[in-house]
């Protein structure tokens, strides 16, 4: 039994040259479309870095912000009398907010005619577009007019001196002075 080949040089001889040329060009075109360009690779890299650093997203990733607040609070509380060794956990309410700059245009027109026939015309038009910052060769990113950091939801302080009522009160007062949180969302406990 003879093996059937789907491609052989004899089959190519029966195909006109212009069809071969068109098929070859179509193959090259598909290859060019399928291969990512350097610009596309760069955009994908920036996009993935933006997701990691929180720059691209409206709700940014603030785990670094949270850790920095915890570190600073631990440093301050450790320096207080009677507190001793401290560990702090801070929870954030949300991921903050980024307000994009908008280009707003409003038009209105009002025509009132009185005479034999009374005619009133009122037109209003509202248009809003996001402002983009152009970067060299890139489409650009939205211009952020205002960015607010996330609000602190709650604070847990585990301290060696947390069992002492006076020290626990001083720790709570310090946290209240630093963060706009409600008293019932601050917990001070004694460390093992």
C-alpha positions in Angstrom: 0.0 0.0 0.0 1.4 3.4 -1.1 1.5 6.1 1.5 -0.5 9.2 0.4 1.5 12.4 0.7 -0.3 15.7 1.1 2.7 17.7 -0.2 4.9 16.7 -3.0 7.0 18.6 -5.6 4.8 17.1 -8.4 1.7 18.7 -7.0 3.5 22.2 -7.1 4.0 21.8 -10.9 0.3 21.8 -11.5 -0.3 25.1 -9.6 0.1 28.4 -11.6 3.0 30.7 -10.4 0.7 33.6 -9.6 -1.3 31.4 -7.2 1.9 30.2 -5.6 3.1 33.8 -5.2 -0.3 34.9 -3.7 -0.2 31.9 -1.3 3.4 32.8 -0.2 2.5 36.4 0.4 -0.5 35.5 2.4 1.7 33.2 4.5 4.2 36.0 5.1 1.4 38.4 6.0 -0.1 36.0 8.5 3.4 35.5 10.0 3.9 39.3 10.3 0.5 39.7 12.0 1.1 36.8 14.4 4.6 37.9 15.5 4.5 40.5 18.3 6.4 43.7 17.4 8.8 45.4 19.7 6.3 48.1 20.5 3.7 45.6 21.4 6.2 43.7 23.6 7.1 47.0 25.3 3.4 47.9 25.9 2.7 44.5 27.3 5.8 44.9 29.6 4.7 48.4 30.8 1.1 47.1 31.3 2.3 44.2 33.5 4.6 46.5 35.4 1.8 49.0 35.8 -0.4 46.3 37.2 2.3 45.3 39.7 3.0 48.8 40.8 -0.6 50.0 40.6 0.0 52.8 38.2 -2.3 51.6 35.4 -5.3 50.8 37.5 -7.8 53.3 38.9 -7.7 51.4 42.2 -4.0 51.1 42.9 -2.3 48.4 44.8 -1.3 49.9 48.1 0.2 47.0 50.0 3.5 48.9 50.0 1.8 51.9 51.5 0.2 49.7 54.1 3.5 48.1 55.1 5.2 51.5 55.3 2.5 52.8 57.6 2.9 49.7 59.8 6.7 50.2 59.9 6.5 53.8 60.9 3.8 53.2 63.5 5.9 50.3 65.0 9.0 52.6 65.1 7.0 55.4 66.9 5.3 53.0 69.4 8.5 51.2 70.2 10.0 54.6 71.3 7.2 55.2 73.7 7.7 54.5 77.4 6.5 51.1 78.7 5.4 49.8 75.3 8.4 47.5 74.5 8.5 45.3 71.4 5.6 46.0 69.0 3.9 44.4 66.0 1.3 46.4 64.1 -1.3 45.4 61.5 -3.2 48.1 59.6 -6.1 47.4 57.3 -7.2 49.8 54.6 -10.7 50.7 53.8 -10.3 50.8 50.0 -7.7 51.2 47.4 -7.8 54.9 47.2 -9.1 56.9 44.3 -7.7 58.4 41.1 -9.5 61.3 39.5 -8.8 61.7 35.8 -8.6 65.1 34.2 -11.6 65.7 31.8 -11.9 68.2 29.0 -15.5 69.4 29.3 -17.3 71.6 26.9 -20.9 72.8 27.3 -23.0 74.7 24.8 -26.5 76.0 25.2 -28.8 78.1 23.1 -32.2 79.5 23.9 -34.4 81.2 21.4 -37.7 82.8 22.3 -39.8 84.6 19.7 -43.1 86.2 20.4 -45.5 87.6 17.9 -48.4 86.1 16.1 -46.8 82.7 16.7 -45.0 82.0 19.9 -41.8 79.9 19.5 -39.5 78.7 22.2 -36.3 76.7 21.3 -33.9 75.4 23.9 -30.7 73.4 23.0 -28.1 72.1 25.2 -25.0 70.1 24.5 -22.5 68.5 26.9 -19.3 66.8 25.9 -16.6 65.2 28.2 -13.3 63.7 27.1 -10.5 62.3 29.1 -7.2 64.2 28.9 -4.2 62.0 27.9 -0.5 62.7 28.5 1.4 62.0 25.3 4.7 60.1 25.8 7.3 59.6 23.1 5.8 57.4 20.5 3.1 55.9 22.8 -0.6 56.6 22.9 -0.2 58.1 26.3 -1.9 57.6 29.6 -4.8 59.4 31.2 -3.8 62.5 33.1 -4.5 62.0 36.8 -5.7 65.3 38.3 -5.9 64.0 41.9 -5.0 60.9 43.7 -6.1 60.0 47.2 -4.5 57.4 49.3 -6.6 54.7 50.9 -8.3 55.4 54.3 -7.2 53.4 57.3 -10.0 51.0 58.4 -8.5 49.5 61.5 -5.3 49.1 63.6 -4.2 46.2 65.7 -1.2 46.7 68.0 0.4 43.8 69.7 2.8 45.1 72.3 4.8 43.8 75.3 3.3 46.5 77.5 -0.2 46.1 76.0 -1.4 44.4 79.2 -0.9 47.7 81.2 -4.0 49.9 81.0 -2.1 53.2 81.0 0.2 52.0 78.2 -2.7 50.6 76.1 -4.5 54.0 76.5 -1.3 55.9 75.4 -1.0 53.5 72.4 -4.7 54.1 71.4 -4.3 57.8 71.8 -1.2 57.8 69.6 -3.0 55.8 66.9 -6.0 58.2 67.1 -3.7 61.2 66.7 -2.1 59.7 63.6 -5.1 58.1 61.8 -8.7 59.2 61.4 -10.1 55.9 62.7 -12.9 55.3 65.3 -11.9 54.2 68.8 -13.6 50.9 68.5 -11.5 50.0 65.4 -8.2 50.2 67.4 -7.2 47.1 69.4 -4.2 47.0 71.7 -3.2 43.5 73.1 -0.4 42.1 75.2 2.4 40.2 73.3 3.2 36.7 74.4 
